[in-house]
Amino acid sequence: MVKYRSGRINEELKREISDIIHNEIRDPRLTAMISVTKVDITKDLRYAKVFVSIFGNDEEKMNSFNVLKSSTGFLRRELGHRVNLRYTPELILELDTTIEYGMHINSLIEKIKETTNHDNT
């Protein structure tokens, strides 16, 4: 039962944080496209690890991530207004690189396919 509740809370936090990032943060330094991929909240609901995926070149990615990290207080305050929990969790932002990793693995598979096709002909 507890795991089901924490899963619902994770999804609600993910939805709200994503909405706050897209609609409430008015920082011109946020140039890259930002997506909240996952939220993991601790059992005591005090801390939430927020995984964000940022699309853009490396410089844009790091600038946008630093802007997000500096606006965690604003994110937490807005989240406290939107989500009715006893404690508003402390947000810990993590950069999610699984999409880039998947694209890298896909390109390696494509290279292997090309070399095996050339060897067979």
Phi, psi and omega in degrees: 000319182293320180296322178296318180295315180295327176296319178294319179295318178302314181294320179295316178297318179300314181296314183291317180296318178298318179295319179296316181298317185281328189248339187252326182282117183249057181255122181293346179283346177278094183255334183275162176280129186243134179229131175274115185267329185199149173229130175241118180256144180289165183296328180274004177061025181265331183230142176229123176270120184252119179264123180241141175250129184241125181258126181158182177286173187299320181293314177299320182298312182290320178298314180295321179295320178295322176296317179297317179298323180285343180257020180294328177297316177296316179301316182294319180297313179296322178296322178297327178287328187269325186250131183267088175237157179299316178238135173279123186292148172288130185266130176243113183271135177232142178277124182264118183249018184293329180292316178297321179296317178297320178295322178295314179297319179298318179294324177295320178296319178297320178297320179295318178299318181296317181292323179289327177292322179289325180289328183283338182268000000 
